[in-house]
Each structure stands twice: as structure tokens, then as C-alpha cells.
Amino acid sequence: QVQVVESGGGLVQPGGFLRLSCVASGSIFSIDVMGWYRQAPGKQRELVASITEGGSTVVANSVKGRFTISRDNAKSTVALQMSSLKPEDTAVYYCNAHNVLGNSWGPGTQVTVSS
């Protein structure tokens, strides 16, 4: 089993920046992909960005050029650096860790972009 916990959400003005962090524990040796998803009120959960153990990334078009995902395999952490934030980025952001047993999700962290 893998457990993941997010941190770093909050309230930020449009154009601002935030950094989300996620740490995995448990059966971390088997994690291949880690990623960030978000879910806005009334919408489905969507992929924001993901990164493999080797460093290959997938980034949603809606955040490309504004968000950067990074990973520290030695510390079992993944981070999401968010800049030029927009009100439409407001959502609960979830960290995900995938291994052969399936997906593990964190409880989520709220990001609110508002003036």
C-alpha cells in the first residue's frame, strides 16, 4: 500500500503563484508514475500533470507553460509549481501515486484563485 499526503494549497490572487508538495510513504519502491489531478465544483476530476520515475512528463494543455511538475525519487516526493494562476485554476488538487496494485490518492488540498 502507498499513502500520499498533499500540502501547500491556499488562497492566491490572479497572476500569483503557489507550490504544491506531495510525499508518498509505504510501498514506495513500486511507484512508477506520480501526478497531480484537480476537481472543480461540479466538474470531473482531471489530470493536471504527471511524471514517471524516469522524469517523463505529461502536462494538460490548460496549464502548459504555467505549471511545472517535478519529482524527487530519493525522497518520494512530487511537487507542482504553479504560476500565472487564473480563477479557473480554482479546485481541489489531489496527488496520485501509481504502482502495480493500482492508484493511491491523497485527501486533496484546496487552491483558490481570487481577488
VOKETI-534433 format. One record per atom (N, C-alpha, C): residue number from 1; residue in three letters; chain; atom name; z, x negated, y. Coordinates in Angstrom, 1 decimal. Example, Ala and Ser with C-alpha at 12.3 -4.5 7.8 and 13.67 -1.06 7.14 Angstrom:
> nr, rest, kette, atom, pz, px, py
> 1, ALA, A, N, 7.8, -13.2, -5.7
> 1, ALA, A, CA, 7.8, -12.3, -4.5
> 1, ALA, A, C, 7.8, -13.2, -3.3
> 2, SER, A, N, 7.1, -12.8, -2.2
> 2, SER, A, CA, 7.1, -13.7, -1.1
> 2, SER, A, C, 7.9, -12.9, 0.0
This chain:
> nr, rest, kette, atom, pz, px, py
> 1, GLN, A, N, 0.0, -0.8, -1.2
> 1, GLN, A, CA, 0.0, 0.0, 0.0
> 1, GLN, A, C, 0.0, -0.9, 1.2
> 2, VAL, A, N, -0.7, -0.4, 2.3
> 2, VAL, A, CA, -0.7, -1.1, 3.6
> 2, VAL, A, C, -0.1, -0.1, 4.6
> 3, GLN, A, N, 0.7, -0.7, 5.4
> 3, GLN, A, CA, 1.3, 0.1, 6.6
> 3, GLN, A, C, 0.7, -0.5, 7.9
> 4, VAL, A, N, 0.4, 0.3, 8.8
> 4, VAL, A, CA, -0.1, -0.2, 10.1
> 4, VAL, A, C, 0.6, 0.5, 11.2
> 5, VAL, A, N, 0.9, -0.2, 12.3
> 5, VAL, A, CA, 1.5, 0.4, 13.5
> 5, VAL, A, C, 0.8, -0.1, 14.7
> 6, GLU, A, N, 0.5, 0.8, 15.6
> 6, GLU, A, CA, -0.1, 0.5, 16.9
> 6, GLU, A, C, 0.9, 0.4, 18.0
> 7, SER, A, N, 0.4, -0.3, 19.0
> 7, SER, A, CA, 1.2, -0.4, 20.3
> 7, SER, A, C, 0.3, -0.7, 21.4
> 8, GLY, A, N, 0.8, -0.4, 22.7
> 8, GLY, A, CA, 0.0, -0.8, 23.8
> 8, GLY, A, C, -0.6, 0.4, 24.6
> 9, GLY, A, N, -0.5, 1.6, 24.2
> 9, GLY, A, CA, -1.1, 2.7, 24.9
> 9, GLY, A, C, -0.3, 3.0, 26.2
> 10, GLY, A, N, -0.9, 3.9, 27.0
> 10, GLY, A, CA, -0.2, 4.3, 28.2
> 10, GLY, A, C, -1.1, 5.0, 29.2
> 11, LEU, A, N, -0.7, 5.1, 30.4
> 11, LEU, A, CA, -1.4, 5.8, 31.5
> 11, LEU, A, C, -2.1, 4.7, 32.3
> 12, VAL, A, N, -3.4, 4.8, 32.6
> 12, VAL, A, CA, -4.1, 3.9, 33.4
> 12, VAL, A, C, -5.1, 4.6, 34.3
> 13, GLN, A, N, -5.3, 4.0, 35.5
> 13, GLN, A, CA, -6.3, 4.7, 36.4
> 13, GLN, A, C, -7.7, 4.3, 36.0
> 14, PRO, A, N, -8.7, 5.2, 36.3
> 14, PRO, A, CA, -10.1, 4.9, 36.0
> 14, PRO, A, C, -10.5, 3.5, 36.6
> 15, GLY, A, N, -11.2, 2.8, 35.7
> 15, GLY, A, CA, -11.6, 1.4, 36.1
> 15, GLY, A, C, -10.6, 0.4, 35.7
> 16, GLY, A, N, -9.4, 0.8, 35.2
> 16, GLY, A, CA, -8.4, -0.1, 34.7
> 16, GLY, A, C, -8.6, -0.6, 33.3
> 17, PHE, A, N, -7.6, -1.4, 32.8
> 17, PHE, A, CA, -7.7, -1.9, 31.5
> 17, PHE, A, C, -6.4, -1.8, 30.8
> 18, LEU, A, N, -6.5, -1.8, 29.4
> 18, LEU, A, CA, -5.4, -1.8, 28.5
> 18, LEU, A, C, -5.7, -2.6, 27.3
> 19, ARG, A, N, -4.7, -3.1, 26.7
> 19, ARG, A, CA, -4.9, -3.8, 25.4
> 19, ARG, A, C, -4.0, -3.1, 24.3
> 20, LEU, A, N, -4.7, -2.7, 23.3
> 20, LEU, A, CA, -4.0, -2.1, 22.1
> 20, LEU, A, C, -3.9, -3.2, 21.0
> 21, SER, A, N, -2.7, -3.1, 20.4
> 21, SER, A, CA, -2.5, -4.0, 19.3
> 21, SER, A, C, -2.1, -3.3, 18.0
> 22, CYS, A, N, -2.4, -3.8, 16.9
> 22, CYS, A, CA, -2.0, -3.2, 15.6
> 22, CYS, A, C, -1.6, -4.3, 14.6
> 23, VAL, A, N, -0.5, -4.1, 13.9
> 23, VAL, A, CA, -0.1, -5.0, 12.9
> 23, VAL, A, C, 0.0, -4.3, 11.6
> 24, ALA, A, N, -0.5, -5.0, 10.6
> 24, ALA, A, CA, -0.5, -4.5, 9.2
> 24, ALA, A, C, 0.5, -5.2, 8.4
> 25, SER, A, N, 1.1, -4.5, 7.4
> 25, SER, A, CA, 2.1, -5.0, 6.5
> 25, SER, A, C, 1.9, -4.4, 5.2
> 26, GLY, A, N, 2.5, -5.0, 4.2
> 26, GLY, A, CA, 2.4, -4.5, 2.8
> 26, GLY, A, C, 1.3, -5.4, 2.1
> 27, SER, A, N, 0.4, -4.7, 1.4
> 27, SER, A, CA, -0.7, -5.4, 0.6
> 27, SER, A, C, -1.8, -5.9, 1.5
> 28, ILE, A, N, -1.4, -6.7, 2.5
> 28, ILE, A, CA, -2.4, -7.2, 3.5
> 28, ILE, A, C, -3.4, -8.1, 2.9
> 29, PHE, A, N, -3.2, -8.7, 1.8
> 29, PHE, A, CA, -4.1, -9.7, 1.2
> 29, PHE, A, C, -5.4, -9.0, 0.8
> 30, SER, A, N, -5.4, -7.7, 0.7
> 30, SER, A, CA, -6.6, -7.0, 0.2
> 30, SER, A, C, -7.4, -6.3, 1.3
> 31, ILE, A, N, -6.9, -6.4, 2.5
> 31, ILE, A, CA, -7.6, -5.7, 3.6
> 31, ILE, A, C, -8.9, -6.4, 3.9
> 32, ASP, A, N, -10.0, -5.6, 3.9
> 32, ASP, A, CA, -11.3, -6.1, 4.3
> 32, ASP, A, C, -11.7, -5.7, 5.7
> 33, VAL, A, N, -11.6, -4.5, 6.0
> 33, VAL, A, CA, -12.0, -4.0, 7.4
> 33, VAL, A, C, -10.8, -3.4, 8.1
> 34, MET, A, N, -10.7, -3.8, 9.4
> 34, MET, A, CA, -9.7, -3.1, 10.2
> 34, MET, A, C, -10.5, -2.5, 11.4
> 35, GLY, A, N, -10.0, -1.4, 11.9
> 35, GLY, A, CA, -10.7, -0.8, 13.0
> 35, GLY, A, C, -9.8, 0.1, 13.9
> 36, TRP, A, N, -10.4, 0.6, 14.9
> 36, TRP, A, CA, -9.8, 1.5, 15.9
> 36, TRP, A, C, -10.7, 2.8, 15.9
> 37, TYR, A, N, -10.0, 3.9, 15.8
> 37, TYR, A, CA, -10.6, 5.2, 15.9
> 37, TYR, A, C, -9.9, 5.9, 17.1
> 38, ARG, A, N, -10.5, 7.0, 17.6
> 38, ARG, A, CA, -9.8, 7.8, 18.6
> 38, ARG, A, C, -10.1, 9.3, 18.4
> 39, GLN, A, N, -9.2, 10.1, 18.8
> 39, GLN, A, CA, -9.4, 11.5, 18.7
> 39, GLN, A, C, -8.9, 12.2, 20.0
> 40, ALA, A, N, -9.8, 12.8, 20.7
> 40, ALA, A, CA, -9.5, 13.5, 21.9
> 40, ALA, A, C, -9.2, 15.0, 21.6
> 41, PRO, A, N, -8.5, 15.7, 22.4
> 41, PRO, A, CA, -8.1, 17.1, 22.2
> 41, PRO, A, C, -9.4, 17.9, 21.9
> 42, GLY, A, N, -9.4, 18.6, 20.8
> 42, GLY, A, CA, -10.5, 19.5, 20.5
> 42, GLY, A, C, -11.7, 18.8, 19.9
> 43, LYS, A, N, -11.6, 17.5, 19.6
> 43, LYS, A, CA, -12.7, 16.7, 19.1
> 43, LYS, A, C, -12.4, 16.1, 17.8
> 44, GLN, A, N, -13.4, 15.7, 17.1
> 44, GLN, A, CA, -13.2, 15.0, 15.8
> 44, GLN, A, C, -12.8, 13.5, 16.1
> 45, ARG, A, N, -12.1, 12.9, 15.1
> 45, ARG, A, CA, -11.8, 11.5, 15.2
> 45, ARG, A, C, -13.1, 10.7, 15.1
> 46, GLU, A, N, -13.2, 9.7, 15.9
> 46, GLU, A, CA, -14.4, 8.9, 15.9
> 46, GLU, A, C, -14.1, 7.4, 15.9
> 47, LEU, A, N, -15.1, 6.7, 15.3
> 47, LEU, A, CA, -14.9, 5.2, 15.3
> 47, LEU, A, C, -15.1, 4.7, 16.7
> 48, VAL, A, N, -14.2, 3.8, 17.1
> 48, VAL, A, CA, -14.4, 3.1, 18.4
> 48, VAL, A, C, -15.0, 1.7, 18.1
> 49, ALA, A, N, -14.3, 1.0, 17.2
> 49, ALA, A, CA, -14.8, -0.4, 16.8
> 49, ALA, A, C, -14.1, -0.8, 15.5
> 50, SER, A, N, -14.8, -1.6, 14.8
> 50, SER, A, CA, -14.3, -2.2, 13.5
> 50, SER, A, C, -14.7, -3.6, 13.4
> 51, ILE, A, N, -13.9, -4.3, 12.6
> 51, ILE, A, CA, -14.1, -5.8, 12.4
> 51, ILE, A, C, -13.8, -6.1, 10.9
> 52, THR, A, N, -14.7, -6.9, 10.3
> 52, THR, A, CA, -14.4, -7.4, 9.0
> 52, THR, A, C, -13.6, -8.6, 8.9
> 53, GLU, A, N, -13.1, -9.0, 7.8
> 53, GLU, A, CA, -12.3, -10.2, 7.6
> 53, GLU, A, C, -13.1, -11.4, 8.1
> 54, GLY, A, N, -14.4, -11.4, 8.0
> 54, GLY, A, CA, -15.3, -12.5, 8.4
> 54, GLY, A, C, -15.6, -12.4, 9.9
> 55, GLY, A, N, -15.2, -11.4, 10.6
> 55, GLY, A, CA, -15.5, -11.3, 12.0
> 55, GLY, A, C, -16.7, -10.5, 12.5
> 56, SER, A, N, -17.3, -9.9, 11.5
> 56, SER, A, CA, -18.5, -9.0, 11.9
> 56, SER, A, C, -17.9, -7.7, 12.5
> 57, THR, A, N, -18.5, -7.3, 13.6
> 57, THR, A, CA, -18.0, -6.1, 14.3
> 57, THR, A, C, -19.1, -5.0, 14.4
> 58, VAL, A, N, -18.5, -3.8, 14.5
> 58, VAL, A, CA, -19.3, -2.6, 14.8
> 58, VAL, A, C, -18.6, -1.9, 16.0
> 59, VAL, A, N, -19.4, -1.6, 17.1
> 59, VAL, A, CA, -18.8, -1.1, 18.3
> 59, VAL, A, C, -19.6, 0.2, 18.7
> 60, ALA, A, N, -18.9, 1.3, 19.0
> 60, ALA, A, CA, -19.5, 2.5, 19.3
> 60, ALA, A, C, -20.3, 2.3, 20.6
> 61, ASN, A, N, -21.4, 3.0, 20.7
> 61, ASN, A, CA, -22.3, 2.9, 21.9
> 61, ASN, A, C, -21.5, 3.3, 23.2
> 62, SER, A, N, -20.6, 4.3, 23.0
> 62, SER, A, CA, -19.9, 4.8, 24.2
> 62, SER, A, C, -19.0, 3.8, 24.9
> 63, VAL, A, N, -18.6, 2.7, 24.1
> 63, VAL, A, CA, -17.7, 1.8, 24.7
> 63, VAL, A, C, -18.3, 0.4, 24.7
> 64, LYS, A, N, -19.5, 0.2, 24.2
> 64, LYS, A, CA, -20.1, -1.1, 24.2
> 64, LYS, A, C, -20.2, -1.7, 25.5
> 65, GLY, A, N, -19.8, -3.0, 25.6
> 65, GLY, A, CA, -19.8, -3.7, 26.9
> 65, GLY, A, C, -18.5, -3.5, 27.7
> 66, ARG, A, N, -17.6, -2.6, 27.2
> 66, ARG, A, CA, -16.3, -2.3, 27.9
> 66, ARG, A, C, -15.1, -2.7, 27.0
> 67, PHE, A, N, -15.3, -2.4, 25.7
> 67, PHE, A, CA, -14.2, -2.7, 24.8
> 67, PHE, A, C, -14.6, -3.8, 23.9
> 68, THR, A, N, -13.6, -4.6, 23.5
> 68, THR, A, CA, -13.8, -5.8, 22.6
> 68, THR, A, C, -12.7, -5.7, 21.5
> 69, ILE, A, N, -13.1, -5.8, 20.3
> 69, ILE, A, CA, -12.2, -5.9, 19.2
> 69, ILE, A, C, -12.1, -7.3, 18.7
> 70, SER, A, N, -10.8, -7.6, 18.3
> 70, SER, A, CA, -10.6, -9.0, 17.8
> 70, SER, A, C, -9.6, -8.9, 16.7
> 71, ARG, A, N, -9.5, -9.9, 15.8
> 71, ARG, A, CA, -8.6, -9.9, 14.7
> 71, ARG, A, C, -8.1, -11.2, 14.4
> 72, ASP, A, N, -6.8, -11.3, 14.0
> 72, ASP, A, CA, -6.2, -12.5, 13.6
> 72, ASP, A, C, -5.8, -12.3, 12.1
> 73, ASN, A, N, -6.5, -12.9, 11.2
> 73, ASN, A, CA, -6.3, -12.7, 9.8
> 73, ASN, A, C, -4.9, -13.3, 9.4
> 74, ALA, A, N, -4.6, -14.4, 10.0
> 74, ALA, A, CA, -3.3, -15.0, 9.6
> 74, ALA, A, C, -2.1, -14.2, 9.9
> 75, LYS, A, N, -2.2, -13.4, 11.0
> 75, LYS, A, CA, -1.1, -12.6, 11.5
> 75, LYS, A, C, -1.3, -11.1, 11.1
> 76, SER, A, N, -2.4, -10.8, 10.4
> 76, SER, A, CA, -2.7, -9.4, 10.0
> 76, SER, A, C, -2.7, -8.5, 11.2
> 77, THR, A, N, -3.3, -8.9, 12.3
> 77, THR, A, CA, -3.3, -8.0, 13.5
> 77, THR, A, C, -4.7, -7.8, 13.9
> 78, VAL, A, N, -4.9, -6.7, 14.6
> 78, VAL, A, CA, -6.2, -6.4, 15.2
> 78, VAL, A, C, -5.9, -5.8, 16.6
> 79, ALA, A, N, -6.7, -6.2, 17.6
> 79, ALA, A, CA, -6.5, -5.8, 19.0
> 79, ALA, A, C, -7.8, -5.2, 19.5
> 80, LEU, A, N, -7.6, -4.3, 20.5
> 80, LEU, A, CA, -8.7, -3.7, 21.2
> 80, LEU, A, C, -8.4, -3.9, 22.7
> 81, GLN, A, N, -9.3, -4.7, 23.3
> 81, GLN, A, CA, -9.2, -4.9, 24.7
> 81, GLN, A, C, -10.1, -3.9, 25.4
> 82, MET, A, N, -9.6, -3.1, 26.2
> 82, MET, A, CA, -10.3, -2.0, 26.9
> 82, MET, A, C, -10.4, -2.3, 28.4
> 83, SER, A, N, -11.6, -2.3, 28.9
> 83, SER, A, CA, -11.7, -2.4, 30.4
> 83, SER, A, C, -12.7, -1.4, 30.9
> 84, SER, A, N, -12.7, -1.3, 32.2
> 84, SER, A, CA, -13.5, -0.3, 32.9
> 84, SER, A, C, -13.3, 1.1, 32.3
> 85, LEU, A, N, -12.1, 1.4, 32.1
> 85, LEU, A, CA, -11.7, 2.7, 31.4
> 85, LEU, A, C, -12.2, 3.9, 32.2
> 86, LYS, A, N, -12.6, 4.9, 31.5
> 86, LYS, A, CA, -13.1, 6.2, 32.1
> 86, LYS, A, C, -12.2, 7.3, 31.6
> 87, PRO, A, N, -12.1, 8.4, 32.4
> 87, PRO, A, CA, -11.4, 9.6, 31.9
> 87, PRO, A, C, -11.7, 10.0, 30.5
> 88, GLU, A, N, -13.0, 9.9, 30.2
> 88, GLU, A, CA, -13.4, 10.3, 28.8
> 88, GLU, A, C, -12.9, 9.4, 27.7
> 89, ASP, A, N, -12.3, 8.3, 28.0
> 89, ASP, A, CA, -11.7, 7.5, 27.0
> 89, ASP, A, C, -10.3, 8.0, 26.6
> 90, THR, A, N, -9.8, 9.0, 27.3
> 90, THR, A, CA, -8.5, 9.6, 27.0
> 90, THR, A, C, -8.5, 10.1, 25.6
> 91, ALA, A, N, -7.5, 9.7, 24.8
> 91, ALA, A, CA, -7.5, 10.1, 23.4
> 91, ALA, A, C, -6.2, 9.4, 22.8
> 92, VAL, A, N, -5.9, 9.9, 21.6
> 92, VAL, A, CA, -5.0, 9.2, 20.7
> 92, VAL, A, C, -5.8, 8.1, 20.0
> 93, TYR, A, N, -5.4, 6.9, 20.0
> 93, TYR, A, CA, -6.1, 5.8, 19.4
> 93, TYR, A, C, -5.3, 5.4, 18.1
> 94, TYR, A, N, -6.1, 5.4, 17.0
> 94, TYR, A, CA, -5.5, 5.1, 15.7
> 94, TYR, A, C, -6.0, 3.8, 15.1
> 95, CYS, A, N, -5.2, 3.0, 14.6
> 95, CYS, A, CA, -5.6, 1.8, 13.9
> 95, CYS, A, C, -5.8, 2.1, 12.4
> 96, ASN, A, N, -6.8, 1.5, 11.8
> 96, ASN, A, CA, -7.1, 1.7, 10.4
> 96, ASN, A, C, -7.3, 0.4, 9.7
> 97, ALA, A, N, -6.8, 0.4, 8.5
> 97, ALA, A, CA, -6.9, -0.8, 7.6
> 97, ALA, A, C, -7.5, -0.3, 6.3
> 98, HIS, A, N, -8.5, -0.9, 5.8
> 98, HIS, A, CA, -9.2, -0.5, 4.6
> 98, HIS, A, C, -9.1, -1.6, 3.5
> 99, ASN, A, N, -8.7, -1.2, 2.3
> 99, ASN, A, CA, -8.7, -2.1, 1.2
> 99, ASN, A, C, -9.3, -1.3, 0.0
> 100, VAL, A, N, -9.2, -1.8, -1.2
> 100, VAL, A, CA, -9.8, -1.2, -2.4
> 100, VAL, A, C, -9.1, 0.1, -2.7
> 101, LEU, A, N, -7.8, 0.3, -2.2
> 101, LEU, A, CA, -7.1, 1.5, -2.5
> 101, LEU, A, C, -7.5, 2.6, -1.5
> 102, GLY, A, N, -8.2, 2.3, -0.5
> 102, GLY, A, CA, -8.5, 3.3, 0.5
> 102, GLY, A, C, -8.2, 2.9, 1.9
> 103, ASN, A, N, -8.0, 4.0, 2.7
> 103, ASN, A, CA, -7.7, 3.8, 4.2
> 103, ASN, A, C, -6.2, 4.0, 4.5
> 104, SER, A, N, -5.7, 3.2, 5.3
> 104, SER, A, CA, -4.3, 3.4, 5.8
> 104, SER, A, C, -4.4, 3.6, 7.3
> 105, TRP, A, N, -3.6, 4.5, 7.8
> 105, TRP, A, CA, -3.7, 4.9, 9.2
> 105, TRP, A, C, -2.3, 4.7, 9.9
> 106, GLY, A, N, -2.3, 4.3, 11.1
> 106, GLY, A, CA, -1.1, 4.2, 11.9
> 106, GLY, A, C, -0.8, 5.6, 12.5
> 107, PRO, A, N, 0.3, 5.8, 13.1
> 107, PRO, A, CA, 0.7, 7.1, 13.7
> 107, PRO, A, C, -0.1, 7.4, 15.0
> 108, GLY, A, N, -0.7, 6.4, 15.6
> 108, GLY, A, CA, -1.5, 6.6, 16.8
> 108, GLY, A, C, -0.8, 6.2, 18.1
> 109, THR, A, N, -1.5, 5.9, 19.1
> 109, THR, A, CA, -0.9, 5.6, 20.4
> 109, THR, A, C, -1.8, 6.3, 21.5
> 110, GLN, A, N, -1.1, 7.0, 22.4
> 110, GLN, A, CA, -1.8, 7.7, 23.4
> 110, GLN, A, C, -2.4, 6.8, 24.5
> 111, VAL, A, N, -3.6, 7.0, 24.9
> 111, VAL, A, CA, -4.3, 6.4, 26.0
> 111, VAL, A, C, -4.7, 7.5, 27.0
> 112, THR, A, N, -4.2, 7.5, 28.2
> 112, THR, A, CA, -4.6, 8.5, 29.2
> 112, THR, A, C, -5.2, 7.8, 30.4
> 113, VAL, A, N, -6.4, 8.1, 30.7
> 113, VAL, A, CA, -7.1, 7.5, 31.9
> 113, VAL, A, C, -7.2, 8.6, 33.0
> 114, SER, A, N, -6.4, 8.5, 34.0
> 114, SER, A, CA, -6.4, 9.5, 35.0
> 114, SER, A, C, -5.9, 8.9, 36.3
> 115, SER, A, N, -6.4, 9.5, 37.4
> 115, SER, A, CA, -5.9, 9.0, 38.8
> 115, SER, A, C, -4.7, 9.9, 39.2
